[in-house]
Amino acid sequence: MKPTVRALCLAALSLPAGLLAQGFPESFAQVAKIIKPSVVNINTEKDIRQDNMFSFGQDGQQDPYFRDFFDRFFGGMPQQDYKEDSLGSGFIVDAQKGYVLTNNHVVDKADKIQVKLYDGDEFTGKVVGTDPKTDLAVIQIKDAPAGLTAAKLGNSSAIEVGDWVIAVGSPFGFEETVSHGIISAKGRVIGEGPYDDFLQTDAPINPGNSGGPLVDMKGEVIGIDTAISTQSGGSEGIGFAIPIDMAKDVYQQLITNGKVVRGWLGVSIQELTPDLAQHFEVPKGQKGVVIADVLDGGPADKAGFQDGDVLAQFGATPVSDVRQLQRVVAETRVGSRVKARIWRDGGWKDLEVTVGKMKDSGGGSSADQGGEVSRPRLGLLVKSGSKGVVVEQVEPDSPADDAGLQPGDVILEMGNSKLRSPEQFKRLVDALKPGQDVVLQVSRDGHNLYIGLKMPARK
């Protein structure tokens, strides 16, 4: 069974005596004493309303005629109400205002929030702001008492793989539970959102730990326990925490605006693969991301960005991959003017872009009907389009299939040639040598990307 990621024992080693004395703490008690007064238990309640479970059809399904009867004569199906409880954790960040940092999924759509302090006192909580994209939320303890203890926020960028950490929370409802482990990895991408950059730890965390702190040996928070990878539903030594460095900026925006405003360039980007690096003649060893598409009228368009540019540096940050650039741009203040270094047509060029405000993007592609051309060498059937040629069919296990082409893709360019007809596409394909690599610019779902394709050897 494939492990699943859910929101939510160290083996004895034979080590040299000196290393054991230096690296293995005799106790975690002092660290626990520092952080535990700041940790809170969060209990939420949701009011759920749904149709009464009358079932008169097969396989437990409601009979549509029965539903229609109630809709026509009684204004709808009978309703039943129930309450859904959930449990999580959090930690106090501002003692005077009673601000608590936790996960968004802990308080999402909650109708009632109860916050239980370290001394057992309970208070009502209210949501100050949420950010689903990072799964972070700030709640406030209403009528917060004097004398609360705020956690000290540390520096997650300074933490290293192998460093000791402890997690505090309420796993399965067992409040103020402390577990220990190490940082297993940094920068983990687990598919939870566009800004995945998790710390991985083997400190046992379980459902109920969500939103609780992960702290270093100074008792400073370096992460927020958020998810686990598990087959059993419980801890199996692979837990994930949001780095506190990311959470700090989100926290400030949430307490100020109630939401997070992110920077935006108005481009589609993709990884700089070896094939694309060769196609764009990028200097050997140079990292960056490929600008696959520039939105008309967007910040990047106004700054002079073009399709096929390789973005190597944004401000003071060298760009290494797509996710890093997404995070850096998102964290940049809207309206800031940032210098960007790009590789274009065999040389470097500096552009200055005014960062815009992130917004939803959409759109689709359309194509005219036209003649079809079959290309056995590629395993591809194409037809005329208003722009380029449209992929009609992709043969399984063909070069086109291996490259990732899909029906509905619009091939805009092949190599450095803009496509205007299937016949032109045929001529360009016929001119390619066996084993030769070629890069296609493709429009998919209204966005452009580059796809590297290798011509098959002739038999």
C-alpha positions in Angstrom: 0.0 0.0 0.0 1.3 3.4 -0.9 2.0 5.7 2.2 -0.4 8.6 2.5 0.3 12.1 3.8 -2.2 13.1 6.5 -2.7 16.5 8.2 -2.7 16.1 11.3 12.1 4.7 18.6 15.5 5.5 18.2 17.6 2.4 17.7 20.5 1.8 20.2 23.8 2.6 18.5 27.3 1.6 19.4 29.1 5.0 19.4 32.5 6.1 20.7 32.2 7.4 24.2 33.3 10.9 23.3 30.8 11.3 20.5 28.0 9.9 22.7 28.7 12.3 25.5 28.8 15.3 23.1 25.8 14.4 20.8 23.2 12.6 23.0 21.6 14.8 25.6 21.0 13.3 29.0 17.5 14.7 29.2 15.1 16.9 27.2 13.4 18.1 30.4 14.9 21.6 30.3 13.7 22.1 26.7 10.3 20.8 27.5 10.0 23.2 30.5 10.8 26.2 28.3 8.2 25.4 25.5 5.3 23.7 27.3 3.8 26.8 28.9 3.4 28.3 25.4 1.6 25.3 23.9 -2.2 25.2 23.7 -4.8 22.6 23.0 -7.4 23.6 20.3 -10.8 22.0 20.2 -13.1 23.0 17.3 -16.7 22.3 16.6 -18.5 22.5 13.2 -22.3 22.5 12.7 -23.1 20.1 9.9 -26.5 19.9 8.2 -27.4 17.3 5.6 -30.4 15.4 4.3 -31.8 12.7 6.5 -30.6 9.4 5.3 -33.8 8.0 3.9 -32.9 5.3 1.4 -35.4 3.6 -0.8 -33.2 2.9 -3.9 -30.8 0.2 -4.7 -27.3 0.1 -3.2 -28.3 2.5 -0.5 -29.0 5.4 -2.9 -31.9 7.7 -2.3 -34.8 7.2 -4.7 -35.0 10.3 -6.9 -38.8 10.2 -7.0 -38.8 10.2 -3.2 -36.6 13.3 -3.1 -38.8 15.0 -5.8 -41.9 14.3 -3.6 -40.3 16.2 -0.6 -39.0 19.0 -2.9 -42.5 19.6 -4.4 -44.7 19.2 -1.3 -42.5 20.0 1.7 -39.8 22.4 0.3 -37.0 19.9 0.4 -35.7 16.8 2.1 -35.9 16.5 5.9 -32.6 17.8 7.4 -30.6 16.4 10.3 -28.0 18.4 12.2 -25.0 17.2 14.0 -21.7 18.5 15.3 -18.3 17.5 14.2 -15.4 17.9 16.7 -11.8 18.0 15.9 -8.6 18.4 17.9 -5.3 20.2 17.3 -2.6 22.2 18.8 -1.0 25.6 18.6 1.4 27.9 20.4 1.2 31.4 21.8 3.2 34.0 19.7 2.0 37.2 21.3 1.2 37.0 25.0 -0.3 40.4 25.4 -2.8 40.1 22.5 -3.3 36.3 22.9 -2.3 35.4 19.3 -1.8 31.7 18.7 -0.2 30.2 15.5 -1.6 26.9 14.3 -2.5 25.1 11.1 -5.3 26.3 8.9 -6.8 22.7 8.7 -7.1 22.8 12.5 -9.6 25.7 12.5 -10.9 25.6 8.9 -14.7 26.3 8.8 -15.0 26.0 12.6 -18.1 27.4 14.2 -16.7 27.2 17.7 -13.1 27.3 18.9 -12.0 26.4 22.5 -8.4 27.1 23.5 -7.0 25.2 26.6 -4.0 26.6 28.2 -1.1 24.9 29.9 -2.7 25.4 33.4 -6.0 23.9 32.2 -8.0 27.1 31.9 -10.2 27.3 28.8 -11.1 30.3 26.6 -13.0 31.0 23.5 -10.9 31.5 20.4 -11.6 33.5 17.2 -9.9 33.3 13.8 -7.7 36.4 13.0 -6.7 35.2 9.6 -6.0 32.1 7.5 -3.7 31.1 4.6 -4.7 27.8 3.1 -1.8 27.8 0.6 0.7 27.4 3.5 -1.8 25.7 5.8 -1.3 28.4 8.5 -3.7 30.3 10.7 -3.7 32.8 13.5 -6.4 32.6 16.2 -6.8 35.0 19.2 -7.7 34.0 22.7 -10.7 36.1 23.6 -10.4 37.8 27.0 -6.9 36.5 27.3 -5.6 36.5 30.9 -2.4 38.3 32.0 0.7 36.2 32.4 0.6 34.2 29.2 3.9 32.8 28.0 4.9 33.4 24.3 7.1 31.0 22.5 10.4 32.3 21.2 10.7 31.9 17.4 13.9 30.5 16.2 15.7 30.3 12.8 14.7 27.3 10.7 17.3 28.1 8.0 20.1 27.5 10.6 18.8 24.1 11.7 20.8 21.2 10.2 19.9 17.7 9.2 20.8 15.5 12.3 20.0 18.2 14.9 17.9 17.2 17.9 14.3 18.5 18.0 11.2 17.9 20.2 7.6 18.1 19.3 4.8 19.2 21.7 1.1 18.8 21.2 -2.0 16.8 21.8 -1.7 13.5 19.8 -5.0 11.6 20.0 -6.1 14.1 22.7 -3.3 13.4 25.1 -2.4 17.0 26.0 1.1 18.4 26.5 2.8 15.3 25.0 6.5 15.7 24.3 8.3 13.5 21.8 11.9 13.8 20.5 13.8 13.0 17.4 16.1 14.7 14.8 15.7 16.7 11.6 15.7 14.0 8.9 15.7 16.3 5.9 15.0 19.9 4.7 13.1 21.3 1.8 10.7 18.4 1.4 8.0 18.7 -1.3 5.0 16.5 -0.4 2.3 17.8 -2.6 0.4 19.7 0.0 0.5 23.1 -1.7 2.5 25.4 -4.0 4.9 26.5 -1.3 5.9 23.1 0.1 9.3 23.5 1.8 8.9 21.1 4.8 11.3 20.1 7.5 11.2 16.3 7.9 11.5 14.8 11.3 11.4 11.4 13.0 10.1 12.9 16.2 6.8 11.0 16.6 3.8 13.2 15.7 0.3 12.0 15.3 -3.2 13.3 14.7 -3.8 16.1 17.3 -0.2 17.3 17.0 -1.2 19.5 14.0 -0.3 23.1 14.7 2.0 22.3 17.6 5.6 23.5 17.7 8.8 21.7 16.7 11.6 23.2 18.8 15.4 23.0 18.9 17.5 22.4 21.9 17.3 26.0 23.0 13.5 25.7 23.2 13.0 27.9 20.2 10.3 27.1 17.6 11.8 26.1 14.3 8.7 24.5 12.7 5.0 23.9 13.0 4.0 20.2 13.0 1.6 19.7 10.0 1.6 16.3 8.3 2.7 12.7 8.5 3.4 10.1 5.9 1.7 6.9 7.1 0.1 3.6 6.1 -1.4 3.0 9.6 -2.8 6.4 10.3 -0.3 7.0 13.1 3.3 8.0 13.4 5.8 5.9 11.4 8.8 8.1 11.8 8.1 10.5 8.9 6.6 13.8 10.0 6.6 17.2 8.4 6.8 20.7 9.8 6.4 24.1 8.2 9.7 26.0 8.7 9.2 28.9 11.1 11.1 31.3 8.7 8.2 30.9 6.2 5.6 31.2 9.0 7.0 34.4 10.4 6.0 36.4 7.3 2.6 34.7 7.0 1.9 35.4 10.6 2.7 39.1 10.3 0.4 39.5 7.3 -2.4 37.6 8.9 -2.4 39.7 12.1 -2.2 42.9 9.9 -4.5 42.1 7.0 -6.3 38.8 7.9 -4.9 37.3 4.7 -1.7 37.0 2.7 -0.9 39.1 -0.3 1.7 37.6 -2.6 3.9 38.9 -5.3 3.3 37.9 -8.9 5.2 38.1 -12.2 2.6 36.9 -14.8 4.7 34.1 -16.2 4.5 30.3 -16.6 7.8 28.7 -15.7 9.4 25.2 -15.9 12.5 23.4 -14.9 15.7 23.9 -16.9 16.3 20.3 -18.0 19.6 19.3 -19.7 17.7 19.2 -23.1 16.4 22.7 -22.6 19.8 24.0 -21.4 21.3 22.6 -24.6 18.5 24.0 -26.7 18.9 27.5 -25.3 22.7 27.3 -25.2 22.9 28.0 -21.5 26.4 28.0 -20.1 27.4 24.7 -18.7 26.5 24.3 -15.0 24.3 27.4 -15.0 21.0 26.9 -13.0 17.7 28.7 -13.6 14.2 28.3 -14.8 12.7 28.6 -18.2 10.1 31.3 -18.9 7.6 29.2 -20.9 4.9 31.8 -21.3 4.5 35.5 -20.6 1.0 36.8 -19.8 0.0 39.8 -21.9 0.0 43.0 -19.9 1.5 41.3 -16.8 4.5 42.6 -14.8 6.9 40.4 -16.7 5.5 41.4 -20.1 5.9 45.1 -19.2 9.4 44.5 -18.0 10.4 42.9 -21.4 10.5 39.2 -20.5 10.1 36.8 -23.5 9.2 33.1 -23.9 12.4 31.1 -23.8 14.2 33.4 -21.4 16.2 31.5 -18.7 15.8 33.4 -15.4 19.0 32.9 -13.4 18.7 35.5 -10.7 15.8 37.4 -9.0 17.0 40.3 -6.9 19.8 39.0 -4.8 18.7 35.4 -5.0 20.2 32.9 -7.5 17.4 30.9 -9.0 17.8 27.1 -8.7 14.4 25.6 -9.5 10.7 26.4 -10.0 9.5 26.0 -6.5 12.3 28.3 -5.1 11.4 31.0 -7.6 7.7 30.7 -6.7 8.5 31.2 -3.0 10.8 34.1 -3.6 8.4 36.0 -5.9 5.5 35.3 -3.6 7.4 36.7 -0.6 8.4 39.8 -2.5 6.4 42.9 -1.5 3.8 44.0 -4.1 5.1 47.1 -6.0 8.7 46.4 -5.4 11.1 46.9 -8.3 13.4 43.9 -8.6 16.3 43.3 -11.0 16.2 40.0 -12.8 19.1 38.4 -14.7 18.2 36.4 -17.7 19.9 34.4 -20.4 18.6 35.1 -23.9 20.0 34.4 -27.4 23.4 33.5 -26.2 24.0 36.3 -23.7 23.1 37.8 -20.4 20.5 40.6 -20.0 19.3 42.5 -16.9 15.6 43.5 -16.6 13.8 45.4 -13.9 10.3 44.2 -13.0 7.7 45.8 -10.8 6.2 42.9 -8.8 2.4 42.7 -9.1 -0.3 41.2 -6.9 -1.0 37.5 -7.3 -4.3 36.7 -8.9 -6.0 33.7 -10.4 -5.1 32.8 -14.0 -7.1 30.9 -16.4 -8.0 30.6 -20.0 -7.9 28.0 -22.7 -6.7 27.4 -26.1 -8.7 27.1 -29.3 -7.9 25.8 -32.7 -9.4 25.8 -36.2 -10.3 22.6 -37.9 -8.0 21.7 -40.7 -6.1 19.0 -42.6 -4.4 16.2 -40.7 -0.9 14.8 -41.0 0.3 11.6 -39.6 3.9 11.2 -38.6 4.9 7.6 -38.0 8.4 8.6 -36.8 6.9 10.5 -33.8 3.8 8.5 -33.3 1.8 11.7 -33.6 -1.3 12.9 -35.5 -1.6 16.6 -36.0 -4.0 19.0 -37.7 -4.1 22.7 -38.5 -4.8 25.2 -35.8 -5.2 29.0 -35.5 -1.7 29.0 -34.0 0.7 26.2 -34.7 -0.5 22.6 -35.2 -2.9 20.7 -32.9 -2.1 17.3 -31.6 -5.0 14.9 -32.4 -3.6 11.6 -31.3 -0.5 10.3 -29.6 0.5 6.7 -30.1 1.3 4.8 -26.9 5.1 4.2 -26.3 6.0 6.4 -29.2 8.6 9.2 -29.0 5.8 11.7 -28.7 4.3 9.8 -25.8 7.7 9.4 -24.1 8.2 13.2 -24.4 4.8 13.8 -22.7 2.8 15.2 -25.6 -1.0 15.0 -25.2 -4.0 15.2 -27.4 -5.1 18.9 -27.5 -1.6 20.2 -27.2 -0.9 23.0 -29.7 2.7 22.9 -31.0 3.7 26.5 -31.5 7.4 26.1 -32.4 9.8 23.4 -33.4 13.4 24.2 -32.7 13.5 27.9 -33.7 10.8 27.7 -36.3 7.3 28.9 -35.7 4.7 26.4 -37.0 2.1 27.5 -39.4 0.8 24.3 -40.9 0.9 20.5 -40.7 2.8 20.4 -44.0 5.5 22.7 -42.6 5.7 20.5 -39.5 6.1 17.4 -41.7 9.0 19.1 -43.6 10.8 20.0 -40.3 10.4 16.5 -38.9 11.7 14.9 -42.1 14.8 17.1 -41.9 15.7 15.9 -38.5 18.4 13.2 -38.3 17.9 9.9 -36.4 18.7 10.4 -32.7 18.6 14.2 -33.0 17.1 16.1 -30.1 14.5 18.9 -30.7 12.6 21.2 -28.4 9.0 22.0 -29.0 7.1 25.0 -27.6 3.6 23.8 -26.7 0.5 25.5 -25.5 -1.5 23.4 -23.1 -4.7 24.6 -21.3 -3.9 28.1 -22.2 -0.3 28.0 -20.9 3.0 27.5 -22.8 5.7 25.1 -21.9 8.8 23.6 -23.6 9.1 19.8 -24.3 12.3 18.1 -25.4 11.8 15.3 -27.9 14.3 12.8 -29.3 14.0 11.5 -32.8 14.1 7.7 -33.0 16.9 5.9 -34.8 15.9 4.6 -38.2 15.5 0.8 -38.4 
